[in-house]
Amino acid sequence: MSHANSTFQERFAEVLTDAGYDVAGVQGSDYEAEFDRKRARYILRGDLRAVNSDLCRRRSWLTGSSEGVSGIGSLRVDWAVYDAVTGRLVHRVTTTGVARKDSGVPQGDVLLIEEAFGTAVEALGADPGFRAAVSRGAGR
């Protein structure tokens, strides 16, 4: 997977889709995403907080060439789930995410934050309050 062009929105959709949720408004062109977004029952807002990284830029001791970046990335996300029709807040939760790479990888600084975000999204999907909130409207 190339991380240079990856986005938080794509990571969010990938993680929640893998967890069995139906995520709207992400695929394809802007037109397709807008059309798909109209079927959404909930709107989810995530505010990134406390984004931290402790990085090591690895170099070959022999050649001095880059061997990528290793380290730890962490973040906190404050989530708010709104009913798409009424705009009413139906759930609020904060999750954290952490990622670690012990060996250098290309674009490791970006990868660490993306993976930390992915673990925060996994925690959201597993949150009992989130699951209950988004399953309430399933029969609509």
C-alpha positions, 0 to 999 in steps of 0.5 A: 500500500502506498502511503504517499496518496493515502488520506484519513478519509480513505483509512477511516472508510477502510477500517470501518468497512472491514469492521462491518459498517456501511460507509458512505461518501468516500468512493470515486469522483466527487460526484459519486461521493456526493450521490453516495453521501445522500444515503447516509443515516449518520454524519460522523465528525472526528477532530484530531487532538494530541498528535505526537510522534517520536521519530528516528530517521534511519541512515545506513552506517556504510553509505549514509543513505536513508533507510526510512523512518521508525518510531512511535506515533500517537493521537487522540480523536474526539468523535461526534455522531449526528443524525443525518436528517435532524442534525441531532447529536446521537453519540460522542466518544474519544478514542486513542490510537498508537502505532510503532515501527521498529525498523525504518520504512519509507514515509514512516512518519506519515505511516505512523500517524495513519496507522495510529489513526486506524487504531483510533477508528478501530476503537470507535467501531468497537465502542459499545455506545457508537455501535448502539447509536448507529444501529438504532436507525438501521430500520429507517 
